[in-house]
Amino acid sequence: MNNIFNLEGKVAVITGASSGLGADAARAYAANGADVALFARRADRLEAVAKEIEKMGRKALAVPCDVMDEKAVAAGVQKVIDTYGKIDILLNNAGIAIPGGVEDLTEEAWDKGMNINVKGPFFMSKYIVPHMRKAKYGKIVNIASVNAIVADKFPDLWRHNYNASKAAVRGLTMGMAASYMQDNITVNSVGPGLFESEMTGGTLFKNENFMKMYNTSNPASRPGKRGELNGVLLFFSSDASSYVTGQFIAVDGGGSIV
Ligand SMILES: NC(=O)c1ccc[n+]([C@@H]2O[C@H](COP(=O)([O-])OP(=O)(O)OC[C@H]3O[C@@H](n4cnc5c(N)ncnc54)[C@H](OP(=O)(O)O)[C@@H]3O)[C@@H](O)[C@H]2O)c1
């Protein structure tokens, strides 16, 4: 029987692959057979992840790139096409969580959050979708957040820009999904709950009140463990999800349904 999660022969582009959930996703894609292209700004970190993946017997291309820079994105995508000849999977994962509510946020901070979290996936999709449409194959996965559908009540946890930008990622997912299914391209989004990473390790994980609240209210009574996001990513990135598009799955131990 065919393994419908198998990614052998596929090429995956992952943004925000220099750390955290993106680097782990790249490892998971490679473990399932894909060659990868790693996008983020820190070249040294990308090279280190690329070396790890090459040791796994897969090809890895480091593409230092700021996803807010359209010219850099266009050039980065072209580099992937010149190297691999195609792109089957796009994981839009690069993101930032700007703290603060509307009364405190500056215009500059607001724009930064929207530019990385929403304009980044827009630019990446803009340059990759034409290749997918030509090939009549594509799997696009957008990392949103549970904060697209649930918010935090306590003032030290307000992140209104994050709520807005991650909800926009869901909207972009739906719009693109409806447009491109005819071209055999699925577009889905994922809402991680709480996972330890550079983004959360020094902030949420250090906030005792938040951790107590999260663990008390969450049906799993704990944050996500390393690797627990990958099952959904592999589902949305493989032929296992050939008839699934425009969807959002929260990976949060059930935190968003209580
Ligand atoms: N960890 C969680 O609990 C959690 C929960 C919900 C959603 N998420 C989402 O998951 C995604 C990954 O976050 P993470 O937790 O793994 O945090 P992380 O370790 O801080 O990773 C963020 C990644 O985004 C990259 N990045 C940031 N700005 C960029 C830019 N302008 N251009 C290109 N790359 C950029 C960073 O690389 P460089 O600095 O090298 O550019 C880094 O690789 C984010 O979208 C985040 O919102 C995380």
The ligand as an SDF file (V2000), in Angstrom:
LIG
                    3D

 48 52  0  0  0  0  0  0  0  0999 V2000
    5.8940   28.7370   19.7810 N   0  0  0  0  0  0  0  0  0  0  0  0
    4.5850   28.8820   19.9670 C   0  0  0  0  0  0  0  0  0  0  0  0
    4.0360   28.6270   21.0580 O   0  0  0  0  0  0  0  0  0  0  0  0
    3.7150   29.3600   18.8250 C   0  0  0  0  0  0  0  0  0  0  0  0
    2.3290   29.3820   19.0200 C   0  0  0  0  0  0  0  0  0  0  0  0
    1.5060   29.7910   17.9860 C   0  0  0  0  0  0  0  0  0  0  0  0
    2.0580   30.1690   16.7750 C   0  0  0  0  0  0  0  0  0  0  0  0
    3.4050   30.1410   16.6080 N   0  0  0  0  0  0  0  0  0  0  0  0
    3.9270   30.5520   15.2990 C   0  0  0  0  0  0  0  0  0  0  0  0
    4.8920   29.6420   14.8610 O   0  0  0  0  0  0  0  0  0  0  0  0
    5.8150   30.2960   13.9860 C   0  0  0  0  0  0  0  0  0  0  0  0
    7.2470   29.9430   14.3990 C   0  0  0  0  0  0  0  0  0  0  0  0
    7.5000   30.4900   15.6750 O   0  0  0  0  0  0  0  0  0  0  0  0
    8.4830   29.8260   16.7460 P   0  0  0  0  0  0  0  0  0  0  0  0
    7.6910   29.6310   17.9760 O   0  0  0  0  0  0  0  0  0  0  0  0
    9.2070   28.6740   16.1460 O   0  0  0  0  0  0  0  0  0  0  0  0
    9.4360   31.0600   17.0420 O   0  0  0  0  0  0  0  0  0  0  0  0
   10.9380   31.3750   16.6230 P   0  0  0  0  0  0  0  0  0  0  0  0
   11.8520   30.3070   17.0890 O   0  0  0  0  0  0  0  0  0  0  0  0
   11.1630   32.7730   17.1110 O   0  0  0  0  0  0  0  0  0  0  0  0
   10.9090   31.3430   15.0490 O   0  0  0  0  0  0  0  0  0  0  0  0
   10.5440   32.4440   14.2280 C   0  0  0  0  0  0  0  0  0  0  0  0
   11.2360   32.2550   12.9060 C   0  0  0  0  0  0  0  0  0  0  0  0
   10.8030   33.2880   12.0130 O   0  0  0  0  0  0  0  0  0  0  0  0
   11.9540   33.8170   11.3730 C   0  0  0  0  0  0  0  0  0  0  0  0
   11.6960   35.2040   10.9740 N   0  0  0  0  0  0  0  0  0  0  0  0
   11.2900   36.2260   11.7720 C   0  0  0  0  0  0  0  0  0  0  0  0
   11.2100   37.3470   11.0600 N   0  0  0  0  0  0  0  0  0  0  0  0
   11.5610   37.0290    9.7870 C   0  0  0  0  0  0  0  0  0  0  0  0
   11.6770   37.7780    8.5710 C   0  0  0  0  0  0  0  0  0  0  0  0
   11.4100   39.0860    8.5210 N   0  0  0  0  0  0  0  0  0  0  0  0
   12.0740   37.1260    7.4440 N   0  0  0  0  0  0  0  0  0  0  0  0
   12.3520   35.8060    7.4830 C   0  0  0  0  0  0  0  0  0  0  0  0
   12.2590   35.0470    8.5860 N   0  0  0  0  0  0  0  0  0  0  0  0
   11.8650   35.6670    9.7240 C   0  0  0  0  0  0  0  0  0  0  0  0
   13.0640   33.7010   12.3980 C   0  0  0  0  0  0  0  0  0  0  0  0
   14.3320   33.6150   11.7690 O   0  0  0  0  0  0  0  0  0  0  0  0
   15.3920   34.8210   11.5970 P   0  0  0  0  0  0  0  0  0  0  0  0
   15.3840   35.5940   12.8820 O   0  0  0  0  0  0  0  0  0  0  0  0
   16.6750   34.0780   11.3420 O   0  0  0  0  0  0  0  0  0  0  0  0
   14.9280   35.5960   10.4180 O   0  0  0  0  0  0  0  0  0  0  0  0
   12.7460   32.3430   13.0120 C   0  0  0  0  0  0  0  0  0  0  0  0
   13.3150   31.3020   12.2390 O   0  0  0  0  0  0  0  0  0  0  0  0
    5.4650   31.7850   14.0580 C   0  0  0  0  0  0  0  0  0  0  0  0
    4.6860   32.1370   12.9480 O   0  0  0  0  0  0  0  0  0  0  0  0
    4.6480   31.8840   15.3310 C   0  0  0  0  0  0  0  0  0  0  0  0
    3.7530   32.9730   15.3120 O   0  0  0  0  0  0  0  0  0  0  0  0
    4.2440   29.7510   17.6110 C   0  0  0  0  0  0  0  0  0  0  0  0
  1  2  1  0
  2  3  2  0
  2  4  1  0
  4  5  1  0
  4 48  2  0
  5  6  2  0
  6  7  1  0
  7  8  2  0
  8  9  1  0
  8 48  1  0
  9 10  1  0
  9 46  1  0
 10 11  1  0
 11 12  1  0
 11 44  1  0
 12 13  1  0
 13 14  1  0
 14 15  2  0
 14 16  1  0
 14 17  1  0
 17 18  1  0
 18 19  2  0
 18 20  1  0
 18 21  1  0
 21 22  1  0
 22 23  1  0
 23 24  1  0
 23 42  1  0
 24 25  1  0
 25 26  1  0
 25 36  1  0
 26 27  1  0
 26 35  1  0
 27 28  2  0
 28 29  1  0
 29 30  1  0
 29 35  2  0
 30 31  1  0
 30 32  2  0
 32 33  1  0
 33 34  2  0
 34 35  1  0
 36 37  1  0
 36 42  1  0
 37 38  1  0
 38 39  2  0
 38 40  1  0
 38 41  1  0
 42 43  1  0
 44 45  1  0
 44 46  1  0
 46 47  1  0
M  CHG  2   8   1  16  -1
M  END
$$$$
